[in-house]
């Protein structure tokens, strides 16, 4: 099989297309031909070596959408499936063929493309788990989503609106801010122009924060109403931040570490069904062939996109 791999850590140009032995399915596995995957921040960290992988060479790609190759474990050849746990096989969705644990696979409904399934993938799974499993969002709550233009952020916006929430979201630049307004965000804060925490506080505050950045935690604390919850999901803005504990203490705010967030496979199936019935639309910024993976990584690292960058394998 072909796989886009890196043999050493470095900039995006370390990627190379390699011919590797086809994987052999274990007793609990299903062999899947990958048609689409996406680029997540973790992929860029792994390639750069800031999150080293267990063994080199390595093909990243946390999610994979494709077709079943041979009948196994209730799946039939030709069925369309998706997983957000692709790297559990040792290689990820940047490889064209994967032997994947059957219990990690969900069927892709009719009307949902491989690209849409991959774009939902881990981003939507993380969004679902952070809002509903960890954040315990209730219908109609007021929610702040930092990095609202990211893949996770755009999914969180749509899921929160599905539950009738009032949603505030941050973005950098007028273009991304306008696109968030198009998703139905009630209050968009361009963090390059306006103070995030004070803007949300002055607009009435929130019950729940999806903290996707990490370094904006002080703003999130300021934005909270009494007894609010903050789910700490990502730290793309840095791992260390200084906070004034006074708001935290007086408003009885609960800050929850999200850990490694994924929804259960049954909920991932519900996400794909929401795409099929038009309730949820994963935001795709660019779709590129796997041969252009270096460009895809540069787009993500340069914060140049609104939504997900998808990589496709040849049929």
MONOR-V820283 format. One record per residue. N is the residue number from 0. RES is the residue in one small letter. OMEGA is omega in degrees with one decimal (999 if undefined). Layout:
n = {N/N}
res = {RES/RES}
omega = {OMEGA/OMEGA}
//
This chain:
n = {0/1/2/3/4/5/6/7/8/9/10/11/12/13/14/15/16/17/18/19/20/21/22/23/24/25/26/27/28/29/30/31/32/33/34/35/36/37/38/39/40/41/42/43/44/45/46/47/48/49/50/51/52/53/54/55/56/57/58/59/60/61/62/63/64/65/66/67/68/69/70/71/72/73/74/75/76/77/78/79/80/81/82/83/84/85/86/87/88/89/90/91/92/93/94/95/96/97/98/99/100/101/102/103/104/105/106/107/108/109/110/111/112/113/114/115/116/117/118/119/120/121/122/123/124/125/126/127/128/129/130/131/132/133/134/135/136/137/138/139/140/141/142/143/144/145/146/147/148/149/150/151/152/153/154/155/156/157/158/159/160/161/162/163/164/165/166/167/168/169/170/171/172/173/174/175/176/177/178/179/180/181/182/183/184/185/186/187/188/189/190/191/192/193/194/195/196/197/198/199/200/201/202/203/204/205/206/207/208/209/210/211/212/213/214/215/216/217/218/219/220/221/222/223/224/225/226/227/228/229/230/231/232/233/234/235/236/237/238/239/240/241/242/243/244/245/246/247/248/249/250/251/252/253/254/255/256/257/258/259/260/261/262/263/264/265/266/267/268/269/270/271/272/273/274/275/276/277/278/279/280/281/282/283/284/285/286/287/288/289/290/291/292/293/294/295/296/297/298/299/300/301/302/303/304/305/306/307/308/309/310/311/312/313/314}
res = {x/x/x/x/x/x/x/x/x/x/x/x/x/x/x/x/x/x/x/x/x/x/x/x/x/x/x/x/x/x/x/x/x/x/x/x/x/x/x/x/x/x/x/x/x/x/x/x/x/x/x/x/x/x/x/x/x/x/x/x/x/x/x/x/x/x/x/x/x/x/x/x/x/x/x/x/x/x/x/x/x/x/x/x/x/x/x/x/x/x/x/x/x/x/x/x/x/x/x/x/x/x/x/x/x/x/x/x/x/x/x/x/x/x/x/x/x/x/x/x/x/x/x/x/x/x/x/x/x/x/x/x/x/x/x/x/x/x/x/x/x/x/x/x/x/x/x/x/x/x/x/x/x/x/x/x/x/x/x/x/x/x/x/x/x/x/x/x/x/x/x/x/x/x/x/x/x/x/x/x/x/x/x/x/x/x/x/x/x/x/x/x/x/x/x/x/x/x/x/x/x/x/x/x/x/x/x/x/x/x/x/x/x/x/x/x/x/x/x/x/x/x/x/x/x/x/x/x/x/x/x/x/x/x/x/x/x/x/x/x/x/x/x/x/x/x/x/x/x/x/x/x/x/x/x/x/x/x/x/x/x/x/x/x/x/x/x/x/x/x/x/x/x/x/x/x/x/x/x/x/x/x/x/x/x/x/x/x/x/x/x/x/x/x/x/x/x/x/x/x/x/x/x/x/x/x/x/x/x/x/x/x/x/x/x}
omega = {173.8/177.9/174.2/-170.6/163.5/-179.4/178.0/179.5/178.2/-178.7/-175.9/-177.9/176.5/-179.7/173.9/174.9/-177.3/173.4/-177.4/175.9/175.3/177.3/177.3/-177.8/174.1/-173.7/-180.0/-170.9/171.1/179.5/-174.9/171.9/-173.7/176.5/-178.5/172.5/176.5/178.7/175.1/178.5/-179.0/177.8/-178.6/177.9/179.1/-179.8/-178.2/179.9/177.2/170.0/-173.5/177.5/-175.2/-173.6/174.4/0.8/-175.3/172.4/179.6/176.9/-174.5/177.2/177.7/174.4/-177.4/-176.0/176.6/-177.0/-179.4/179.7/177.5/171.0/178.2/175.8/-178.2/-179.5/179.7/177.2/-179.7/-174.4/177.5/172.4/171.8/-175.9/-173.1/-174.0/173.6/178.2/-177.8/172.9/-178.4/-173.4/173.7/173.7/-173.4/-177.5/-177.7/170.1/-169.0/176.0/-174.9/-175.3/175.3/-173.7/171.0/-179.9/177.9/-177.9/173.3/179.0/178.1/-177.6/174.5/-179.0/178.3/-179.9/179.1/179.7/173.5/171.1/-176.4/-178.5/-179.5/177.4/176.5/179.8/-179.9/-177.4/-177.8/-179.7/-167.4/-178.3/-177.7/-176.7/178.0/-179.5/175.6/-178.8/174.2/-180.0/177.6/-170.2/170.8/178.9/176.5/-173.6/-175.7/-179.0/179.5/176.5/177.5/-177.5/-179.4/175.6/177.8/178.2/-175.4/179.0/179.1/177.0/176.0/179.0/176.4/-176.9/166.1/-169.6/167.1/179.9/178.6/176.4/178.6/177.5/-175.7/-178.8/179.3/178.6/179.5/179.2/175.9/175.6/177.7/176.6/177.9/179.3/-176.7/178.4/177.7/178.6/172.2/-172.5/176.0/-175.5/-172.6/177.3/-173.2/-174.8/-178.1/-179.9/-179.3/177.2/-177.4/177.7/177.2/176.9/-176.4/176.0/-171.7/178.1/168.9/-175.1/-176.8/-173.2/-178.8/-177.5/177.4/179.6/177.1/177.0/179.5/177.1/179.0/-175.5/-171.2/166.8/175.7/177.7/178.0/176.6/173.5/174.7/-177.9/-169.8/-175.5/177.1/178.9/179.2/-179.3/-175.2/-177.2/178.8/176.5/-179.9/171.2/-173.9/-174.2/176.7/-179.9/-175.6/-173.4/-178.9/176.5/-177.6/175.3/175.6/-173.1/173.2/-175.4/-177.3/176.6/-168.8/168.3/172.8/175.2/179.3/179.0/177.7/174.3/174.6/178.3/177.6/179.7/176.3/178.2/173.7/-177.3/-177.3/172.9/179.1/-175.1/178.7/177.6/-175.4/-179.8/180.0/-178.2/170.0/-175.7/172.1/-176.8/178.9/180.0/-177.1/180.0/177.7/179.1/179.4/178.4/178.1/-179.0/-177.1/178.9/-178.8/-173.4/-171.4/174.1/-177.4/-169.5/169.9/-176.0/174.7/-178.1/172.8/175.3/179.7/999}
//
